[in-house]
Amino acid sequence: ALGFDPIWYAIILTMVTTMGAITPPVGVNIYVVKALAPEIELGTIFKSVSFFLMACIVCIILLIIFPDIVLFIPNLAQ
């Protein structure tokens, strides 16, 4: 009735929340890494995370275009 599958929505929500935890201005995970490795500059950490961020964006785009990627295994169980 909502027009989307709740499993698909939960996976998208999880991925977007993960992206929010590594991007400014919040970037909680970045500051945790900085606290664990104070000798590494904050800019270096942000540059390193940018590759992961781009991979997340690509995955989210693919999941939006092809929702059957997420729903393949749950559909087999039905």
Backbone as XML, in Angstrom:
<?xml version="1.0"?>
<chain id="A" units="angstrom">
  <residue number="1" name="ALA">
    <atom name="N" x="0.818" y="-1.190" z="0.000"/>
    <atom name="CA" x="0.000" y="0.000" z="0.000"/>
    <atom name="C" x="0.866" y="1.260" z="0.000"/>
  </residue>
  <residue number="2" name="LEU">
    <atom name="N" x="2.069" y="1.157" z="0.556"/>
    <atom name="CA" x="2.939" y="2.330" z="0.614"/>
    <atom name="C" x="3.708" y="2.564" z="-0.685"/>
  </residue>
  <residue number="3" name="GLY">
    <atom name="N" x="3.793" y="1.556" z="-1.520"/>
    <atom name="CA" x="4.504" y="1.704" z="-2.783"/>
    <atom name="C" x="5.952" y="1.266" z="-2.731"/>
  </residue>
  <residue number="4" name="PHE">
    <atom name="N" x="6.399" y="0.780" z="-1.583"/>
    <atom name="CA" x="7.766" y="0.265" z="-1.461"/>
    <atom name="C" x="7.774" y="-0.851" z="-0.428"/>
  </residue>
  <residue number="5" name="ASP">
    <atom name="N" x="8.795" y="-1.691" z="-0.515"/>
    <atom name="CA" x="8.921" y="-2.822" z="0.403"/>
    <atom name="C" x="9.620" y="-2.371" z="1.685"/>
  </residue>
  <residue number="6" name="PRO">
    <atom name="N" x="9.142" y="-2.780" z="2.859"/>
    <atom name="CA" x="9.778" y="-2.376" z="4.120"/>
    <atom name="C" x="11.219" y="-2.873" z="4.267"/>
  </residue>
  <residue number="7" name="ILE">
    <atom name="N" x="11.531" y="-4.031" z="3.703"/>
    <atom name="CA" x="12.909" y="-4.541" z="3.767"/>
    <atom name="C" x="13.831" y="-3.636" z="2.959"/>
  </residue>
  <residue number="8" name="TRP">
    <atom name="N" x="13.395" y="-3.270" z="1.772"/>
    <atom name="CA" x="14.171" y="-2.364" z="0.921"/>
    <atom name="C" x="14.376" y="-1.025" z="1.634"/>
  </residue>
  <residue number="9" name="TYR">
    <atom name="N" x="13.307" y="-0.507" z="2.233"/>
    <atom name="CA" x="13.391" y="0.767" z="2.942"/>
    <atom name="C" x="14.377" y="0.692" z="4.107"/>
  </residue>
  <residue number="10" name="ALA">
    <atom name="N" x="14.360" y="-0.402" z="4.856"/>
    <atom name="CA" x="15.269" y="-0.551" z="6.000"/>
    <atom name="C" x="16.727" y="-0.581" z="5.550"/>
  </residue>
  <residue number="11" name="ILE">
    <atom name="N" x="17.006" y="-1.231" z="4.443"/>
    <atom name="CA" x="18.385" y="-1.287" z="3.949"/>
    <atom name="C" x="18.833" y="0.080" z="3.453"/>
  </residue>
  <residue number="12" name="ILE">
    <atom name="N" x="17.979" y="0.774" z="2.725"/>
    <atom name="CA" x="18.314" y="2.131" z="2.271"/>
    <atom name="C" x="18.523" y="3.043" z="3.477"/>
  </residue>
  <residue number="13" name="LEU">
    <atom name="N" x="17.653" y="2.963" z="4.464"/>
    <atom name="CA" x="17.773" y="3.786" z="5.667"/>
    <atom name="C" x="19.082" y="3.515" z="6.396"/>
  </residue>
  <residue number="14" name="THR">
    <atom name="N" x="19.465" y="2.249" z="6.499"/>
    <atom name="CA" x="20.722" y="1.888" z="7.156"/>
    <atom name="C" x="21.921" y="2.457" z="6.410"/>
  </residue>
  <residue number="15" name="MET">
    <atom name="N" x="21.899" y="2.359" z="5.093"/>
    <atom name="CA" x="23.025" y="2.874" z="4.305"/>
    <atom name="C" x="23.122" y="4.397" z="4.394"/>
  </residue>
  <residue number="16" name="VAL">
    <atom name="N" x="21.986" y="5.072" z="4.351"/>
    <atom name="CA" x="21.995" y="6.536" z="4.431"/>
    <atom name="C" x="22.433" y="6.995" z="5.822"/>
  </residue>
  <residue number="17" name="THR">
    <atom name="N" x="22.028" y="6.276" z="6.858"/>
    <atom name="CA" x="22.460" y="6.600" z="8.219"/>
    <atom name="C" x="23.964" y="6.415" z="8.367"/>
  </residue>
  <residue number="18" name="THR">
    <atom name="N" x="24.492" y="5.363" z="7.766"/>
    <atom name="CA" x="25.938" y="5.142" z="7.785"/>
    <atom name="C" x="26.663" y="6.288" z="7.091"/>
  </residue>
  <residue number="19" name="MET">
    <atom name="N" x="26.126" y="6.723" z="5.965"/>
    <atom name="CA" x="26.738" y="7.859" z="5.267"/>
    <atom name="C" x="26.700" y="9.115" z="6.131"/>
  </residue>
  <residue number="20" name="GLY">
    <atom name="N" x="25.618" y="9.308" z="6.859"/>
    <atom name="CA" x="25.505" y="10.474" z="7.727"/>
    <atom name="C" x="26.497" y="10.459" z="8.873"/>
  </residue>
  <residue number="21" name="ALA">
    <atom name="N" x="26.882" y="9.270" z="9.301"/>
    <atom name="CA" x="27.832" y="9.159" z="10.411"/>
    <atom name="C" x="29.267" y="9.422" z="9.981"/>
  </residue>
  <residue number="22" name="ILE">
    <atom name="N" x="29.528" y="9.432" z="8.670"/>
    <atom name="CA" x="30.905" y="9.664" z="8.213"/>
    <atom name="C" x="31.082" y="10.969" z="7.455"/>
  </residue>
  <residue number="23" name="THR">
    <atom name="N" x="30.012" y="11.743" z="7.281"/>
    <atom name="CA" x="30.135" y="12.986" z="6.526"/>
    <atom name="C" x="29.994" y="14.196" z="7.442"/>
  </residue>
  <residue number="24" name="PRO">
    <atom name="N" x="30.640" y="15.296" z="7.071"/>
    <atom name="CA" x="30.499" y="16.519" z="7.860"/>
    <atom name="C" x="29.070" y="17.041" z="7.763"/>
  </residue>
  <residue number="25" name="PRO">
    <atom name="N" x="28.585" y="17.819" z="8.674"/>
    <atom name="CA" x="29.252" y="18.385" z="9.828"/>
    <atom name="C" x="29.284" y="17.454" z="11.031"/>
  </residue>
  <residue number="26" name="VAL">
    <atom name="N" x="28.471" y="16.408" z="11.046"/>
    <atom name="CA" x="28.460" y="15.530" z="12.213"/>
    <atom name="C" x="29.696" y="14.653" z="12.208"/>
  </residue>
  <residue number="27" name="GLY">
    <atom name="N" x="29.800" y="13.726" z="11.285"/>
    <atom name="CA" x="30.997" y="12.906" z="11.115"/>
    <atom name="C" x="31.491" y="12.231" z="12.375"/>
  </residue>
  <residue number="28" name="VAL">
    <atom name="N" x="30.575" y="11.666" z="13.148"/>
    <atom name="CA" x="30.935" y="11.058" z="14.428"/>
    <atom name="C" x="32.033" y="10.015" z="14.256"/>
  </residue>
  <residue number="29" name="ASN">
    <atom name="N" x="31.895" y="9.163" z="13.261"/>
    <atom name="CA" x="32.891" y="8.105" z="13.057"/>
    <atom name="C" x="34.270" y="8.672" z="12.735"/>
  </residue>
  <residue number="30" name="ILE">
    <atom name="N" x="34.311" y="9.787" z="12.050"/>
    <atom name="CA" x="35.591" y="10.414" z="11.704"/>
    <atom name="C" x="36.310" y="10.865" z="12.973"/>
  </residue>
  <residue number="31" name="TYR">
    <atom name="N" x="35.567" y="11.460" z="13.881"/>
    <atom name="CA" x="36.182" y="11.952" z="15.110"/>
    <atom name="C" x="36.580" y="10.810" z="16.045"/>
  </residue>
  <residue number="32" name="VAL">
    <atom name="N" x="35.890" y="9.689" z="15.965"/>
    <atom name="CA" x="36.304" y="8.507" z="16.730"/>
    <atom name="C" x="37.642" y="8.001" z="16.204"/>
  </residue>
  <residue number="33" name="VAL">
    <atom name="N" x="37.775" y="7.942" z="14.883"/>
    <atom name="CA" x="39.054" y="7.518" z="14.291"/>
    <atom name="C" x="40.153" y="8.494" z="14.674"/>
  </residue>
  <residue number="34" name="LYS">
    <atom name="N" x="39.858" y="9.781" z="14.661"/>
    <atom name="CA" x="40.848" y="10.796" z="15.041"/>
    <atom name="C" x="41.276" y="10.614" z="16.498"/>
  </residue>
  <residue number="35" name="ALA">
    <atom name="N" x="40.344" y="10.270" z="17.367"/>
    <atom name="CA" x="40.686" y="10.056" z="18.775"/>
    <atom name="C" x="41.540" y="8.805" z="18.955"/>
  </residue>
  <residue number="36" name="LEU">
    <atom name="N" x="41.303" y="7.797" z="18.138"/>
    <atom name="CA" x="42.077" y="6.560" z="18.241"/>
    <atom name="C" x="43.465" y="6.687" z="17.621"/>
  </residue>
  <residue number="37" name="ALA">
    <atom name="N" x="43.592" y="7.552" z="16.616"/>
    <atom name="CA" x="44.880" y="7.744" z="15.938"/>
    <atom name="C" x="45.159" y="9.240" z="15.825"/>
  </residue>
  <residue number="38" name="PRO">
    <atom name="N" x="45.558" y="9.885" z="16.923"/>
    <atom name="CA" x="45.726" y="11.345" z="16.917"/>
    <atom name="C" x="46.842" y="11.837" z="16.002"/>
  </residue>
  <residue number="39" name="GLU">
    <atom name="N" x="47.760" y="10.958" z="15.610"/>
    <atom name="CA" x="48.862" y="11.394" z="14.749"/>
    <atom name="C" x="48.425" y="11.602" z="13.297"/>
  </residue>
  <residue number="40" name="ILE">
    <atom name="N" x="47.267" y="11.084" z="12.931"/>
    <atom name="CA" x="46.759" y="11.244" z="11.564"/>
    <atom name="C" x="45.932" y="12.522" z="11.500"/>
  </residue>
  <residue number="41" name="GLU">
    <atom name="N" x="46.174" y="13.322" z="10.461"/>
    <atom name="CA" x="45.445" y="14.581" z="10.311"/>
    <atom name="C" x="43.992" y="14.312" z="9.935"/>
  </residue>
  <residue number="42" name="LEU">
    <atom name="N" x="43.125" y="15.213" z="10.367"/>
    <atom name="CA" x="41.704" y="15.071" z="10.096"/>
    <atom name="C" x="41.422" y="15.097" z="8.594"/>
  </residue>
  <residue number="43" name="GLY">
    <atom name="N" x="42.119" y="15.931" z="7.863"/>
    <atom name="CA" x="41.943" y="15.995" z="6.412"/>
    <atom name="C" x="42.280" y="14.687" z="5.726"/>
  </residue>
  <residue number="44" name="THR">
    <atom name="N" x="43.307" y="14.012" z="6.216"/>
    <atom name="CA" x="43.689" y="12.714" z="5.655"/>
    <atom name="C" x="42.592" y="11.684" z="5.886"/>
  </residue>
  <residue number="45" name="ILE">
    <atom name="N" x="41.991" y="11.727" z="7.055"/>
    <atom name="CA" x="40.907" y="10.786" z="7.359"/>
    <atom name="C" x="39.718" y="11.051" z="6.444"/>
  </residue>
  <residue number="46" name="PHE">
    <atom name="N" x="39.355" y="12.322" z="6.263"/>
    <atom name="CA" x="38.232" y="12.655" z="5.387"/>
    <atom name="C" x="38.514" y="12.235" z="3.946"/>
  </residue>
  <residue number="47" name="LYS">
    <atom name="N" x="39.746" y="12.406" z="3.483"/>
    <atom name="CA" x="40.092" y="11.974" z="2.120"/>
    <atom name="C" x="39.978" y="10.463" z="1.992"/>
  </residue>
  <residue number="48" name="SER">
    <atom name="N" x="40.397" y="9.742" z="3.009"/>
    <atom name="CA" x="40.325" y="8.279" z="2.974"/>
    <atom name="C" x="38.882" y="7.789" z="2.967"/>
  </residue>
  <residue number="49" name="VAL">
    <atom name="N" x="38.029" y="8.468" z="3.681"/>
    <atom name="CA" x="36.629" y="8.071" z="3.772"/>
    <atom name="C" x="35.872" y="8.393" z="2.484"/>
  </residue>
  <residue number="50" name="SER">
    <atom name="N" x="36.375" y="9.315" z="1.694"/>
    <atom name="CA" x="35.664" y="9.715" z="0.481"/>
    <atom name="C" x="35.467" y="8.548" z="-0.483"/>
  </residue>
  <residue number="51" name="PHE">
    <atom name="N" x="36.397" y="7.607" z="-0.522"/>
    <atom name="CA" x="36.235" y="6.443" z="-1.396"/>
    <atom name="C" x="35.074" y="5.566" z="-0.923"/>
  </residue>
  <residue number="52" name="PHE">
    <atom name="N" x="34.987" y="5.366" z="0.380"/>
    <atom name="CA" x="33.875" y="4.598" z="0.946"/>
    <atom name="C" x="32.552" y="5.318" z="0.708"/>
  </residue>
  <residue number="53" name="LEU">
    <atom name="N" x="32.565" y="6.631" z="0.836"/>
    <atom name="CA" x="31.363" y="7.423" z="0.621"/>
    <atom name="C" x="30.878" y="7.298" z="-0.817"/>
  </residue>
  <residue number="54" name="MET">
    <atom name="N" x="31.798" y="7.353" z="-1.764"/>
    <atom name="CA" x="31.419" y="7.204" z="-3.173"/>
    <atom name="C" x="30.849" y="5.809" z="-3.434"/>
  </residue>
  <residue number="55" name="ALA">
    <atom name="N" x="31.434" y="4.790" z="-2.821"/>
    <atom name="CA" x="30.915" y="3.427" z="-2.978"/>
    <atom name="C" x="29.498" y="3.322" z="-2.409"/>
  </residue>
  <residue number="56" name="CYS">
    <atom name="N" x="29.252" y="3.975" z="-1.285"/>
    <atom name="CA" x="27.908" y="3.975" z="-0.698"/>
    <atom name="C" x="26.904" y="4.657" z="-1.620"/>
  </residue>
  <residue number="57" name="ILE">
    <atom name="N" x="27.305" y="5.767" z="-2.208"/>
    <atom name="CA" x="26.412" y="6.490" z="-3.120"/>
    <atom name="C" x="26.065" y="5.631" z="-4.326"/>
  </residue>
  <residue number="58" name="VAL">
    <atom name="N" x="27.066" y="4.974" z="-4.893"/>
    <atom name="CA" x="26.826" y="4.090" z="-6.041"/>
    <atom name="C" x="25.887" y="2.952" z="-5.652"/>
  </residue>
  <residue number="59" name="CYS">
    <atom name="N" x="26.106" y="2.359" z="-4.480"/>
    <atom name="CA" x="25.238" y="1.265" z="-4.018"/>
    <atom name="C" x="23.804" y="1.734" z="-3.824"/>
  </residue>
  <residue number="60" name="ILE">
    <atom name="N" x="23.626" y="2.892" z="-3.246"/>
    <atom name="CA" x="22.274" y="3.407" z="-3.028"/>
    <atom name="C" x="21.582" y="3.678" z="-4.358"/>
  </residue>
  <residue number="61" name="ILE">
    <atom name="N" x="22.304" y="4.249" z="-5.303"/>
    <atom name="CA" x="21.724" y="4.494" z="-6.630"/>
    <atom name="C" x="21.301" y="3.176" z="-7.271"/>
  </residue>
  <residue number="62" name="LEU">
    <atom name="N" x="22.168" y="2.160" z="-7.181"/>
    <atom name="CA" x="21.823" y="0.851" z="-7.747"/>
    <atom name="C" x="20.609" y="0.236" z="-7.056"/>
  </residue>
  <residue number="63" name="LEU">
    <atom name="N" x="20.527" y="0.392" z="-5.737"/>
    <atom name="CA" x="19.390" y="-0.168" z="-5.004"/>
    <atom name="C" x="18.091" y="0.570" z="-5.303"/>
  </residue>
  <residue number="64" name="ILE">
    <atom name="N" x="18.190" y="1.847" z="-5.621"/>
    <atom name="CA" x="16.989" y="2.596" z="-5.994"/>
    <atom name="C" x="16.538" y="2.210" z="-7.401"/>
  </residue>
  <residue number="65" name="ILE">
    <atom name="N" x="17.493" y="2.064" z="-8.310"/>
    <atom name="CA" x="17.151" y="1.700" z="-9.687"/>
    <atom name="C" x="16.691" y="0.244" z="-9.782"/>
  </residue>
  <residue number="66" name="PHE">
    <atom name="N" x="17.389" y="-0.651" z="-9.074"/>
    <atom name="CA" x="17.093" y="-2.086" z="-9.128"/>
    <atom name="C" x="16.761" y="-2.617" z="-7.724"/>
  </residue>
  <residue number="67" name="PRO">
    <atom name="N" x="15.566" y="-2.383" z="-7.220"/>
    <atom name="CA" x="15.231" y="-2.842" z="-5.864"/>
    <atom name="C" x="15.208" y="-4.366" z="-5.730"/>
  </residue>
  <residue number="68" name="ASP">
    <atom name="N" x="15.147" y="-5.073" z="-6.849"/>
    <atom name="CA" x="15.150" y="-6.540" z="-6.781"/>
    <atom name="C" x="16.471" y="-7.093" z="-6.266"/>
  </residue>
  <residue number="69" name="ILE">
    <atom name="N" x="17.537" y="-6.292" z="-6.296"/>
    <atom name="CA" x="18.816" y="-6.726" z="-5.720"/>
    <atom name="C" x="18.624" y="-7.026" z="-4.233"/>
  </residue>
  <residue number="70" name="VAL">
    <atom name="N" x="17.908" y="-6.164" z="-3.555"/>
    <atom name="CA" x="17.663" y="-6.331" z="-2.121"/>
    <atom name="C" x="16.633" y="-7.423" z="-1.864"/>
  </residue>
  <residue number="71" name="LEU">
    <atom name="N" x="15.643" y="-7.483" z="-2.714"/>
    <atom name="CA" x="14.493" y="-8.345" z="-2.448"/>
    <atom name="C" x="14.625" y="-9.748" z="-3.018"/>
  </residue>
  <residue number="72" name="PHE">
    <atom name="N" x="15.754" y="-10.074" z="-3.616"/>
    <atom name="CA" x="15.923" y="-11.383" z="-4.243"/>
    <atom name="C" x="15.783" y="-12.519" z="-3.229"/>
  </residue>
  <residue number="73" name="ILE">
    <atom name="N" x="16.552" y="-12.481" z="-2.160"/>
    <atom name="CA" x="16.512" y="-13.560" z="-1.158"/>
    <atom name="C" x="15.184" y="-13.575" z="-0.389"/>
  </residue>
  <residue number="74" name="PRO">
    <atom name="N" x="14.649" y="-12.429" z="0.069"/>
    <atom name="CA" x="13.335" y="-12.487" z="0.730"/>
    <atom name="C" x="12.231" y="-13.032" z="-0.179"/>
  </residue>
  <residue number="75" name="ASN">
    <atom name="N" x="12.307" y="-12.731" z="-1.471"/>
    <atom name="CA" x="11.298" y="-13.263" z="-2.394"/>
    <atom name="C" x="11.430" y="-14.774" z="-2.557"/>
  </residue>
  <residue number="76" name="LEU">
    <atom name="N" x="12.637" y="-15.303" z="-2.429"/>
    <atom name="CA" x="12.817" y="-16.756" z="-2.492"/>
    <atom name="C" x="12.190" y="-17.447" z="-1.284"/>
  </residue>
  <residue number="77" name="ALA">
    <atom name="N" x="12.180" y="-16.768" z="-0.152"/>
    <atom name="CA" x="11.647" y="-17.351" z="1.078"/>
    <atom name="C" x="10.122" y="-17.403" z="1.087"/>
  </residue>
  <residue number="78" name="GLN">
    <atom name="N" x="9.495" y="-16.639" z="0.230"/>
    <atom name="CA" x="8.022" y="-16.589" z="0.235"/>
    <atom name="C" x="7.440" y="-17.701" z="-0.543"/>
  </residue>
</chain>
